[in-house]
Amino acid sequence: MPLTKSLSKIQKNQKGKTVALHPKGRKFQKLATATMREEKIAAKKKAHNERKSHELARVKFIQDVINSDSFKDQTTFSLEETMIFAREYICRDDAELDELKQKRRSNRPPSNRQIILQQKRDFEMKELESGFLVPDLCDAKNVEFLRKWNQSFGSMSTMKQIRVNIDGERVIGGNASTGPSGADIDMK
């Protein structure tokens, strides 16, 4: 008999039967396993989509910076400039974070919004120390592609990306947001 893992198929097979399941029975165990599997898959999908949306926001920010009037004529950027753009991205919520810190009374715990913003900033600073994933702005073709980018996930996969650390050096590898082998994501 084939092994059914999908929750919908298990429920479909038991649809016609209105008999209660015994808690230690085989059918109940199969239903419980399938339910846990569905929850696990949904959690992985949510984490993947969240990570992709963060990458999308990061690239969108850098696209806006290089399309600004002050950088419009520049064809390539140095690693130091790329690192400065990454720092600007990390500090994008600092004004709101400072405002929340000032509003808080001395004996009160920080608000949830303040905690979230601080954790996000700390995580991104740690990533910058080990290697922050950004589009390769040293390559003229990649800069031109980024300027014309339509802000979709599909076209983002053709963009060449590198990791830059806090010292403005190119990093091979890194621990956050790396590919399956832990290597630098360098797609063409």
N, C-alpha and C positions, 0 to 999 in steps of 0.2 A: 504494500500500500504506500503511495507517495506521501512524503512528509509535507504537510501544509503549514506554512509559517505566517501567512497573511491573515490578519484579524478579520477582514471582510469575507474571505473564503471560509473561515471557520464558522463565522456567524451565518453565512449563507447555507452551509451544510446542516446547521442545526435549526434553521428557520421554521421548518414544518413541525418540529417536535416541541411541544410545550411542556415537556417534563422538566422538573427541577433537577439541577445537577448536584451531585454529591460533592462536598468540598474536598474529598480525598480521591475523587474519581479521575479517570484518565481524561475525559472530555473537559472537565473543569481545569485541570492542569494545563491542557493544551490551550484553552481560552485565556488563562492567566499569562502564559508564556507569550502568546501572540499579542496580548494587550501591552505587556512590558516592552516587547520588541517595537511596537508601533510608537510608544512614548519615547523610546531611545532614538529611533529614527527621526521623529519630529524634533527632538532636542538638538540633534546633529544638524538638521536642516536649518533650524533657527540660528545656531551658532555660525554656520557657514554663510548664511545670508547677512548676518550682522557684520561679520568680518569683511565681506565683500562691500557692504555699504560704507564701512569705515574707509576702505581703500579707495572707493569711488569719491568720497568726500575729500580725501587727501589729495587725489589727483586733480579734482575740480578746483580746489584752492590754489594749487600750483599753476593750473591753467589760467585762472583769473589773474594771478600775479604776473605771469609772463606776457599776458595779453594787455596789461595795463600800459598807459601811455609812456611811462618812463622806460619800459623794457621792450617796447614794440619793435624797435630797429635792431635789437641784439639777436644774433643768430644762434649763439651758443652761450652757455654759462659755465663758470668754473665750479669746482666741487665746493669751494667756500661759499659761493653765492647760493648754491643748492642747499647747503647746510643752514644758511641764514633763512631761506624760504621755509625749511622744515621747522626751524625755531619759531618763526612767525606763526606757522600753523599750530604748533603746540601751545603758544601763548594767546590763541584766539579768544579764549574765555577768561583771561586773567582779570579783565575789568569787572565782569559779573562776579567772579570769585572774590575779588577784593571788596566789592560792594556787600556781598553776603557776609563776609567776615566782619565788616564794620557795623552792619545792622544787628549782628548777634550780640545779645547781652552777655555780660561776663560770666554769669553762672549757668548759662544755658548750653545744652549740647548743640553741635552744628546741625543745620538743616540737612535733609536728605539731598537736596539739590547741591549744597556745598560739598557734601561727602562725595557725590558722584563726580562733580567737576574736578575735585582734588585727586580722586583716584585715577580719572582719565588722564589728567595732566602728569601725575607721577608715573603711570604706565608708559606714556609716550616719551617722557624724559629718559626713562630706563631704556626704552627701545632706541632712542637717539644715541645713548652711550654705547650700545652694542652694535648698532647699525639700523638706521631708519630707512625704510623702503620708499623710494621716490622715483619718478621718471628720470631717465638719463638725460640731463640737460647739456651734457658735453657733446652730444651727437647732434649735428645740425638737422639731419633727417627726422630724428625723434622729436626735436623741438618744433619743427614744422608740423609734424603729425599731431603733436599735443595742442598746438594752436588751433588746428582745424577739427579736433576731436569732438564727437557729437555726444559725449558723456554717457555712453552705454557700456555695459559690461563686456559685450562681445568684442567691440573694437579695442577695449582696454587690454585684451590678451595679446594683441599685436604690438603693444607699446613696450619698448625696452625699458626695464626698471633696474635700478642699482640700489645698493645700501650705502648710506653715508653716515659716518659717526660724528660725534660732537666736535672733533678736531678738524673736520672738513676733509677727511680721508675716505677713500673708497674701501669698503669692508667686504670681504668674501665670507658669506655665511651669516651668522647672527642667530639669536634664539627666538625672537618674536616674528611671527608671520612668514616663516620660511617655507620653502617647498618641502616635499616629502623626504628628500635626502638631506635637508638642512642647508642646501647650497643656495647661492645667490640666484634669484629669479631673473633670468636674462633672456627674454623672449623677443623674437623678431617677426 
